[in-house]
């Protein structure tokens, strides 16, 4: 496996990992909104937007790499939700599975 393959795997992991965090951020933002803390909720929602934009950039970089290597790069180790898990050791923090969003 060459260096570009390793970077593609890392990018794929970051994308999946960020999605987990985005779900948790949205959950917290919803709880804060429900508690009447709208300013803090809005701050967290803005952080969600930034995280989504970061993932878009990671996806763009991944697409560029895969176009250069001429193949779709997959990782060998995956988490239960299907995202790459081989480039990052054991997690020391919790991930929430709930998804809470206000329109």
Phi and psi in degrees as GROMACS dihedral restraints (atoms count N, CA, C in turn):
[ dihedral_restraints ]
;  ai    aj    ak    al  type     phi  dphi    fc
    3     4     5     6     1   -90.4    20    10
    4     5     6     7     1   176.7    20    10
    6     7     8     9     1   -61.8    20    10
    7     8     9    10     1   -39.1    20    10
    9    10    11    12     1   -64.8    20    10
   10    11    12    13     1   -37.8    20    10
   12    13    14    15     1   -61.2    20    10
   13    14    15    16     1   -43.3    20    10
   15    16    17    18     1   -63.3    20    10
   16    17    18    19     1   -41.0    20    10
   18    19    20    21     1   -65.7    20    10
   19    20    21    22     1   -41.3    20    10
   21    22    23    24     1   -61.2    20    10
   22    23    24    25     1   -41.6    20    10
   24    25    26    27     1   -63.2    20    10
   25    26    27    28     1   -43.7    20    10
   27    28    29    30     1   -61.7    20    10
   28    29    30    31     1   -43.8    20    10
   30    31    32    33     1   -61.4    20    10
   31    32    33    34     1   -43.1    20    10
   33    34    35    36     1   -61.4    20    10
   34    35    36    37     1   -39.7    20    10
   36    37    38    39     1   -64.2    20    10
   37    38    39    40     1   -47.3    20    10
   39    40    41    42     1   -58.9    20    10
   40    41    42    43     1   -40.5    20    10
   42    43    44    45     1   -60.4    20    10
   43    44    45    46     1   -50.9    20    10
   45    46    47    48     1   -63.5    20    10
   46    47    48    49     1   -41.5    20    10
   48    49    50    51     1   -65.2    20    10
   49    50    51    52     1   -42.5    20    10
   51    52    53    54     1   -61.6    20    10
   52    53    54    55     1   -36.5    20    10
   54    55    56    57     1   -62.0    20    10
   55    56    57    58     1   -38.4    20    10
   57    58    59    60     1   -61.5    20    10
   58    59    60    61     1   -45.4    20    10
   60    61    62    63     1   -65.6    20    10
   61    62    63    64     1   -40.0    20    10
   63    64    65    66     1   -58.4    20    10
   64    65    66    67     1   -42.9    20    10
   66    67    68    69     1   -59.0    20    10
   67    68    69    70     1   -44.0    20    10
   69    70    71    72     1   -66.9    20    10
   70    71    72    73     1   -40.9    20    10
   72    73    74    75     1   -61.0    20    10
   73    74    75    76     1   -43.4    20    10
   75    76    77    78     1   -64.4    20    10
   76    77    78    79     1   -37.6    20    10
   78    79    80    81     1   -61.6    20    10
   79    80    81    82     1   -47.3    20    10
   81    82    83    84     1   -65.0    20    10
   82    83    84    85     1   -42.6    20    10
   84    85    86    87     1   -59.8    20    10
   85    86    87    88     1   -41.2    20    10
   87    88    89    90     1   -64.2    20    10
   88    89    90    91     1   -42.2    20    10
   90    91    92    93     1   -65.4    20    10
   91    92    93    94     1   -39.2    20    10
   93    94    95    96     1   -67.1    20    10
   94    95    96    97     1   -40.5    20    10
   96    97    98    99     1   -60.6    20    10
   97    98    99   100     1   -46.8    20    10
   99   100   101   102     1   -62.4    20    10
  100   101   102   103     1   -26.4    20    10
  102   103   104   105     1   -87.8    20    10
  103   104   105   106     1     2.6    20    10
  105   106   107   108     1    86.8    20    10
  106   107   108   109     1     7.4    20    10
  108   109   110   111     1   -94.8    20    10
  109   110   111   112     1    67.1    20    10
  111   112   113   114     1   -68.0    20    10
  112   113   114   115     1   -35.5    20    10
  114   115   116   117     1   -63.6    20    10
  115   116   117   118     1   -45.8    20    10
  117   118   119   120     1   -66.1    20    10
  118   119   120   121     1   -39.5    20    10
  120   121   122   123     1   -60.1    20    10
  121   122   123   124     1   -43.5    20    10
  123   124   125   126     1   -64.6    20    10
  124   125   126   127     1   -37.4    20    10
  126   127   128   129     1   -61.0    20    10
  127   128   129   130     1   -44.7    20    10
  129   130   131   132     1   -66.6    20    10
  130   131   132   133     1   -39.7    20    10
  132   133   134   135     1   -62.0    20    10
  133   134   135   136     1   -35.5    20    10
  135   136   137   138     1   -66.3    20    10
  136   137   138   139     1   -37.2    20    10
  138   139   140   141     1   -64.7    20    10
  139   140   141   142     1   -36.9    20    10
  141   142   143   144     1   -59.5    20    10
  142   143   144   145     1   -47.1    20    10
  144   145   146   147     1   -58.2    20    10
  145   146   147   148     1   -41.5    20    10
  147   148   149   150     1   -65.6    20    10
  148   149   150   151     1   -38.8    20    10
  150   151   152   153     1   -65.2    20    10
  151   152   153   154     1   -40.1    20    10
  153   154   155   156     1   -63.3    20    10
  154   155   156   157     1   -43.1    20    10
  156   157   158   159     1   -63.8    20    10
  157   158   159   160     1   -38.6    20    10
  159   160   161   162     1   -60.7    20    10
  160   161   162   163     1   -44.1    20    10
  162   163   164   165     1   -62.2    20    10
  163   164   165   166     1   -37.9    20    10
  165   166   167   168     1   -60.4    20    10
  166   167   168   169     1   -39.6    20    10
  168   169   170   171     1   -68.9    20    10
  169   170   171   172     1   -41.2    20    10
  171   172   173   174     1   -61.4    20    10
  172   173   174   175     1   -41.9    20    10
  174   175   176   177     1   -64.1    20    10
  175   176   177   178     1   -39.0    20    10
  177   178   179   180     1   -63.7    20    10
  178   179   180   181     1   -44.9    20    10
  180   181   182   183     1   -62.8    20    10
  181   182   183   184     1   -41.6    20    10
  183   184   185   186     1   -62.2    20    10
  184   185   186   187     1   -44.7    20    10
  186   187   188   189     1   -60.9    20    10
  187   188   189   190     1   -40.6    20    10
  189   190   191   192     1   -62.8    20    10
  190   191   192   193     1   -47.5    20    10
  192   193   194   195     1   -59.8    20    10
  193   194   195   196     1   -47.3    20    10
  195   196   197   198     1   -64.5    20    10
  196   197   198   199     1   -31.7    20    10
  198   199   200   201     1   -69.3    20    10
  199   200   201   202     1   -33.2    20    10
  201   202   203   204     1   -74.1    20    10
  202   203   204   205     1   -38.6    20    10
  204   205   206   207     1   -85.1    20    10
  205   206   207   208     1   -12.2    20    10
  207   208   209   210     1    74.4    20    10
  208   209   210   211     1    24.4    20    10
  210   211   212   213     1  -158.9    20    10
  211   212   213   214     1   160.4    20    10
  213   214   215   216     1   -82.2    20    10
  214   215   216   217     1   124.9    20    10
  216   217   218   219     1   -98.5    20    10
  217   218   219   220     1   124.9    20    10
  219   220   221   222     1  -116.7    20    10
  220   221   222   223     1   157.1    20    10
  222   223   224   225     1   -95.3    20    10
  223   224   225   226     1   163.8    20    10
  225   226   227   228     1   -89.2    20    10
  226   227   228   229     1   -35.9    20    10
  228   229   230   231     1  -101.9    20    10
  229   230   231   232     1   127.8    20    10
  231   232   233   234     1  -127.7    20    10
  232   233   234   235     1   150.0    20    10
  234   235   236   237     1   -75.6    20    10
  235   236   237   238     1   170.0    20    10
  237   238   239   240     1   -57.5    20    10
  238   239   240   241     1   -32.8    20    10
  240   241   242   243     1   -82.2    20    10
  241   242   243   244     1     0.6    20    10
  243   244   245   246     1    96.1    20    10
  244   245   246   247     1    -6.2    20    10
  246   247   248   249     1   -87.4    20    10
  247   248   249   250     1   159.1    20    10
  249   250   251   252     1   -61.6    20    10
  250   251   252   253     1   140.2    20    10
  252   253   254   255     1  -134.1    20    10
  253   254   255   256     1     7.7    20    10
  255   256   257   258     1   -82.5    20    10
  256   257   258   259     1   -16.4    20    10
  258   259   260   261     1   -99.2    20    10
  259   260   261   262     1    14.7    20    10
  261   262   263   264     1  -148.5    20    10
  262   263   264   265     1   131.7    20    10
  264   265   266   267     1   -70.6    20    10
  265   266   267   268     1  -168.5    20    10
  267   268   269   270     1   -58.2    20    10
  268   269   270   271     1   145.1    20    10
  270   271   272   273     1   -82.1    20    10
  271   272   273   274     1   140.8    20    10
  273   274   275   276     1  -110.6    20    10
  274   275   276   277     1     9.8    20    10
  276   277   278   279     1  -131.5    20    10
  277   278   279   280     1   162.3    20    10
  279   280   281   282     1   -91.5    20    10
  280   281   282   283     1   148.3    20    10
  282   283   284   285     1  -116.3    20    10
  283   284   285   286     1   132.1    20    10
  285   286   287   288     1   -88.5    20    10
  286   287   288   289     1   142.4    20    10
  288   289   290   291     1   -95.2    20    10
  289   290   291   292     1    -7.9    20    10
  291   292   293   294     1   -81.0    20    10
  292   293   294   295     1   153.5    20    10
  294   295   296   297     1  -130.1    20    10
  295   296   297   298     1   113.2    20    10
  297   298   299   300     1  -122.4    20    10
  298   299   300   301     1   124.3    20    10
  300   301   302   303     1  -140.4    20    10
  301   302   303   304     1   138.1    20    10
  303   304   305   306     1  -109.4    20    10
  304   305   306   307     1   139.7    20    10
